[in-house]
Amino acid sequence: MAGGWDRERLVALDKAHLLHPHVKLADHEATGGAVIVEADGAVLRDADGKEYIDGLAGLWLANAGYSREEIARAAYEQMKTLSYATLFWGWSNPPAIELAARVAELTPAGLNHVYFTSGGSEANETSLKLARLYHYARGKPEKTAFIAFRRAYHGLTYGAMSATGLENLWQGYGELLPGFGRIDPPYGYRCAHGKDRCDASCADALEAEILRIGPEKVAAFIAEPVMGVGGVIVPPPGYYERVRAICDKYDVLWIADEVICGFGRLGTWFGVQHWNAVADLMSVAKGITSGYAPLGASILHDRVYEGLKAGGVTLTHGLTYSGHPVACAVGLKNLEIMEREGLVERSARLGRYLLEKLRTLDHPNIGEVRGVGLMAAVELVADRATRALPEPVTIGFDVQNRARAAGVIVRGLVPGNIVAMSPPLVVTEAQIHRMVEVVGDAVAAAFKAAEGA
Ligand SMILES: Cc1ncc(COP(=O)(O)O)c(C=O)c1O
């Protein structure tokens, strides 16, 4: 027992009853996992008392840091006052109203209408469905197809999974939903169009795909402003301006999946603010509550809302927990703290520091360091000149495991040669310094072990 926690009992019950995503069932039964019992700031503690700097902010979300009394109090007060209320049939509640208004204030101009969900997949389901409904309401019911990036991650419910472009996540679930076209993401380090110097012309692939499907059939293009799970892929300047123009030309809606990027991760309130273009719909989640309560939203631009309204639409898309008063009260408090403590500016400042530090790691197998705000990655290669994939390509998972043993959480991304970081926005310079040191050592040790294998 450490800190009063009976680790052995917890692990036994966990193995017997709790299902975990993204780990082989048999492996988990054999080894079990660390049981995290408490956290604060950017540090997690497990049942053995071991501490970790959480270089991933949970799943890219603990923006305001862990276990704040103030947010706990907001949840408590709300639960005591009104623990649940529905938004169906026009009923409403103060936290949902106030949070929708606050979100509308923070989002780029025109994004003013908020549909709350319980997370990111549901936010994307909602954005996809409302994009179709918009065209239907305007007398274009045949506009139902979507276009997404290869490697994109939009969640794993059926619609979101069908938009997701990571093939390993499709296996075993039969047919995806029909009607999803795919284009290559603007992955400058491995340009699908063979360019040495990025000129953002890869955005034209979107136009080609719209024309291939037929503009009269395409409802929307969905994309993460900076791709997270797919490799921390940062589009070049000008990219989304071009996307905007192409979408306008063919009456195609642009859905920005801001589930990771939104609420400060990239050093701006929203990821798209790194480009001079405004999306038609934005999906958000994660950072809206910093993970203190499950909450997401699909945010509609005025023109989408007006189109739906003019078409006489009733939103026959209802979710029991939409506008949950406790989740919304938590979201309000979280945003208040983020603003009061200047966490968005801090993300921009410490993000520069993180990239600077990562770039001092002079290891021949680090091909590229990239990122924006407090979202960064190192891409591992066999050789810097050729950019060939390392052997084995899964070496990033070894880096992840070695870092974890040293008390730092980072994440290897499929296929395994990219190591991602996205710490809480309250992370300190000293913690970043330690994180980078551990990642550097883990990369060196992993390649040394691979050579010896
Ligand atoms: C960009 C993006 N969209 C959607 C999702 C899905 O969110 P959730 O897991 O809350 O359903 C995620 C989750 O990581 C994500 O990174």
The ligand as an SDF file (V2000), in Angstrom:
LIG
                    3D

 16 16  0  0  0  0  0  0  0  0999 V2000
   -8.8890   16.1630  -33.0980 C   0  0  0  0  0  0  0  0  0  0  0  0
   -9.7770   15.2410  -32.3350 C   0  0  0  0  0  0  0  0  0  0  0  0
  -11.0630   15.1600  -32.6550 N   0  0  0  0  0  0  0  0  0  0  0  0
  -11.9160   14.3700  -31.9850 C   0  0  0  0  0  0  0  0  0  0  0  0
  -11.4850   13.5960  -30.9310 C   0  0  0  0  0  0  0  0  0  0  0  0
  -12.4320   12.6910  -30.2230 C   0  0  0  0  0  0  0  0  0  0  0  0
  -12.7470   13.1800  -28.9800 O   0  0  0  0  0  0  0  0  0  0  0  0
  -13.3900   12.2210  -27.8400 P   0  0  0  0  0  0  0  0  0  0  0  0
  -12.3590   11.1920  -27.5320 O   0  0  0  0  0  0  0  0  0  0  0  0
  -13.7050   13.1780  -26.7380 O   0  0  0  0  0  0  0  0  0  0  0  0
  -14.6230   11.6120  -28.4190 O   0  0  0  0  0  0  0  0  0  0  0  0
  -10.1480   13.6710  -30.5380 C   0  0  0  0  0  0  0  0  0  0  0  0
   -9.6420   12.8840  -29.3950 C   0  0  0  0  0  0  0  0  0  0  0  0
   -8.4660   12.7880  -29.1500 O   0  0  0  0  0  0  0  0  0  0  0  0
   -9.2630   14.4900  -31.2780 C   0  0  0  0  0  0  0  0  0  0  0  0
   -7.9550   14.5370  -30.9850 O   0  0  0  0  0  0  0  0  0  0  0  0
  1  2  1  0
  2  3  1  0
  2 15  2  0
  3  4  2  0
  4  5  1  0
  5  6  1  0
  5 12  2  0
  6  7  1  0
  7  8  1  0
  8  9  2  0
  8 10  1  0
  8 11  1  0
 12 13  1  0
 12 15  1  0
 13 14  2  0
 15 16  1  0
M  END
$$$$
